[in-house]
Amino acid sequence: MGSLLSLAALTAQAELKHTCPDNSPYLERPAAKAMIAELVKQGLDEQRIRTVLGSAECQPKILESIARPAEKTHTWATYQKIFLQESRVQKGVEFAKVHADTLTRAEQTYGVPREIILAIIGVETRYGQHMGTYRVVDALATLGFDYPPRGAFFSKQLKALFELEQQAHIDAETITGSYAGAMGFGQFIPTSYQAYAVDFDNDGITDLVNNPVDAIGSVANYFSEHKWTPGLPVAARAQLNGSGYAPLAKKGEKPSFTLAKARAAGVSPLSCNAAITSEYCFDLPDSTRVALLDLQGTEGAEFWLATDNFYTITRYNHSRLYAMAVLQLSRQLATALESSQ
């Protein structure tokens, strides 16, 4: 019991470190002053920065949320109940019909299937219905200055937010997003907005918040830049023979061994030509790099062999649960779109 009590005490102490301080305006923080000086040196308006940052307030709920992100509190069984809903699929079909030409152009330009683009926007915001209610400046100031474990990362995002006022005509004082400062249909954090957003309708403004055309093109560009391979299946259900699979399942979601090695360990993908049919199948060369995923689904343990395209999805959100939700929602969307034609 002594060790348990001490662990509880340590946990409580750790939690206390990540609370909003009393009477500590951001403009008075040394880190904030340094950021302002850096932005002014880049040519940004000092008074504007001071006005926006001076309005920022630490949000306790943001600190609570980042301490227990969904990817760490859910299993695949609970995750799929959240994201694989018929209502989300139907909303995706409606969105796809409205933006059919844009999706076709995105597929042709970047080589990313429309159902993957749609699934990302569907998982992130239900096609623009839920883009987040926190002021982005509050979120990024809270995490940048009052969450030391990731302060450097979020301070960089806050700096980028101010830069985006000039680059993307974003109002840094009013724009809202997620608790982590992600914005728009596809929930881009500021540095991703800078690096991967595209003006897909060529109107001179790269707008991921109000313009679904730019959002569609930007999601596709993000995938292309993160090495999406056109035509490569994402994942297949795996069949196991023996217990040799265990070491492979511990290697993570980044493909690090070949299909040949998987088969040698008693792991094989479900073939698309098998007697037992599944839409999650593939027949790829033995030299194909894969990863073995062990998930707890609604019907128990599930094993999957995932390719580099699955890993690319995790570059959007570093979670195998997220990537699996995107994959399965994309398949549901593809089926629904086909049947609706």
N, C-alpha and C positions, 0 to 999 in steps of 0.2 A: 504493500500500500504506500510505503514511503516514496518509492520511485514514481508511482502514479500521481501522488500529490505534487511532487516536485515538477513533474511534466505538466500538470495542469497549471501550476503557478507560472512556469515558463511560457506556456501558451497564452495565459492571460497577460503577461508582461509584453509578449510579442504583439498582441492585439492592441494594447494600450499605446504602443509606439505609432500606430497608424490611425490616429484619430485627429480630428480637426482641432488645431490649437486655438486658444482664446486670444482675441485681439492681436492678430498678427497679419496686418494687411500685406498683400503680395508685393505692392510697390516698395515696401520697406525691406524686403528680403534681399540679401546680397546677391543671390543667384538671379533674382529678377532684374536687379540693377545691371548686372553683367549682360543679361540677355538684351535688355533695352539698348545698352551701349553698342552691342554687336549689330542689332537691327538698324540702328541709326547710322552706323558706319556703312551699312549696305544701301543707305539712301531712303529708308522708310521714315515716315513722319513720327517724330518722338511724341508729340502731343496726342496723336491718335493712339499710339501704343499705350501710353499712360492712361488714357481714357478707358480703353478696353480692359486692360489688365487691372486697372483700379476698380472696375466693376465686378471683377471675378470674385467668387465666394467659394470657400471650401465646402464640399458636399459630403457629409458623413455616409450617405447611402452609396456613393461611388466607392468609397474605401471599403465598405461592406461587400459590395458586388465583386470587386477585383480580388478580394480574399477568398471568394468561393465561386469561381467561374463555372458555367454549366458543364464544360468538358470534364471537370474534376469531380462534380457531384452526381453525374448521371452515368448510367450504363447504356449500352446500345438499346436495350429494351425500352428504357424510359425516353431516350433520345428520339427513337423512331416514332413513338407516340406523339411527340411534339411536332415533328416536321413532316411526317408522311401522312397527311390528311387529305381527304378527298376535296375539301374546300380549298386547300392550297393548290391542288392540281387544277381545279376548275378556274381559279383566279389566274393561274399561269396560262391556261388555254386562251382565256379572254385577252390577256396581255399580249400573247403571241400573235393573235389574229390582228390586233390593232397595229402591231409593229412587225408584221411579217416581212416587209421589204427590208427593213433595217436588219433584222436577224439574218436574212439571206445574205446581205452585203457583209455582215460581220463574219459569217461562216466562210464566205469567199475570200475575204481579206486576211483573216487570221487563222483559218483552219480549225476553228473551235465549233463543235456542233451546237445548234441552237438550244437543244434541250439542256446542255450543260450551262450555258449562259442563263437560261431561264431558271434553272434550279438554283443557281447562286443567288439571283435576285429574289427568288421565292423564299429561300431559307433566310436570307439576310433581312428582308423588309416586307415580305408578302406583297411584292410588286409595288413598293412605294407606300403601302398603307401604314407601316410602322418604321419610321426612320430614326426614332429616338427623340426623347423629350428633354434631355439635359442640354443646357447651353454648352457648346463645345469648349468655350474658353474656361468655363467652370470645371469641366471634366479634366481638361489638360493641365490647368493650374493646380487642381487638387492632387492629381497623380504626379505631376512634375515636381511640386514643391513639398507635398505632404505624404508622399509614399516612397520612402527611400529605396526599397528594393528595385524599383524601376524608374526612379526619378530622372536619370539621364535620358532614358528612352522617351519619356513623356515630355520632358523639357524640350527635346528636339522636335517633337510633334507640335508643341505650343509655338515654338519659333517658326515652324513651317506654316502654321495657321495664319500668322501675321503676314508672311510672305505671300500667301494665297490671296490676300485681299487685293494685291496688285495683279497677281498672275491669273486669277480665276474669278475676279469680281465677287468674292465672298465677303459678306459682312461678318467680320469676326466677333462682333459684339452680340449679334442676335442669332446666328446660325445654331441649330440644335442637332444633336446626334446621340450616339450611344454613350454609355458610361465611360467608355474608353476613348471617346473622341472621334469615332468613325461617323462618316457623313454620307448622305445620299442613298440612291436606290441600291447601290452595291456596297455601301458602308466602307468607303475608303478612308483610312487614316490620312492625315495631312501629307506625310512624306510619300505615301503611295499615290495620293492625288497628284502630287508634283511629278512623280516618276512615270506613272502609267495611264493617267487620264488622257483622253483624246477628244478633240473637237470633231465628233463623228458626223455632224451635220454641216460643218464648215460655215458656221455663222459668226466665227470670230471669238466665241466664248466657250470655254470648256466647263460645262455646268452639269455636275453629277447629281445635283439636288432637285432641280426642277425640270431637267431635260432627259427623258428616258432614252432618247437616241444616243446622246453622249454616254449615258450609263451603259448601254448595251455594248457599244464599241469599246468602252474602257475595260469592261470585264473581259471581253474577248482579247484585248491587247495584253491585259495582265497575264492571262493564261499563255498566250503566245510567248511573252517575254520570259515566262517561267518554264519554257521548254515543253509545252503541250505537243504531243506527237499525233498528228491527224491519222485516224484509222486504227490506232492502237487501242484495244479494249482496256477498260479501267481495272476490272477485277472479275474473278470467277470464284464460285464456291469450290472449296477444296475437299477432296476425299482423303482420309487418313488410313494408313495401314501400319499398325504398330505404334510405338512411342518415340520413334526417332525424330518426330516433328518438333519436340519440345525446345531444343536449342535454337531452332530457326524462328520459333514464335517469339523469342526474346530479343530479336535483332532490330525490332522497330519497324516503322512503316516505310522507310526508305529502302527500295530494292537493293539487296546486297549479295544475292546469290542467284544462280541460274535455275531455270526449270529442271535442268538435268540433275542438279544437286538436290532440288526438292524431291524429285521422283526417287532418287537414291535413298532419301530419308523417309520414304513411304508417303509422300505428299504429292497428289496429282490434281490438276484442275479438272473440273467437270467439262467434258468434251461437248461441243455443240452437236456432235454426231452420236451422242450416247443414247441408250435406250431411255434413261431417265433424263427428261428434257428440263432445261432451265434457261431463262434469259440471261443469267449470270454464268456464262460459259466462255471458254475460248480454246482455240487450237493454234498455239504459237510455237515457234522453233525452240528447241531445247536450250539455245543460247540466250533466250529472253531473260532479262533480269527481273526478279520478283521479290516480294516480301510476303511473309505469312502472318495473317492477322487472326487473333483469337478474340472473339467478341461474345458477350452474353446477351443474346437476343430474347425475344418474347417466348421462344420455344426452347430456350437453353443455349448451349454453346454453339457458336457458328465459327467455321474456319474458312478463310478466304485467301486466295493468292492474288496479290495486287501488283500492278505494273507501275512503271514510271509515271503514267498519267494519273494514277491514284495519288502518288506523291506530289504531283503538281497541284492537285486540289488542296492538299494540306499546306501548300505555300500560301494559300488564300487565308486559311485559318489552320493553325498548327494542331489539328485534332483529327485522329482517325475516325471518331464518331461523326464529326462534321463532314468529312469527306465521304463517308458511307451514306450519310443522309443526302448529300448532293447527288451521289451516284444513283441511289434508289429513287429519289424524286425525279431525276432526269429520265429514268426509264419509264416511270409512270406518266410523265409529261409526253414523252415520245409516243407512247401507246395511245394516250388520249388525243393527241394532235392527229395521229393517223386515223383514228376512228371518227374524228369530227370532220374530216375532209369529204 
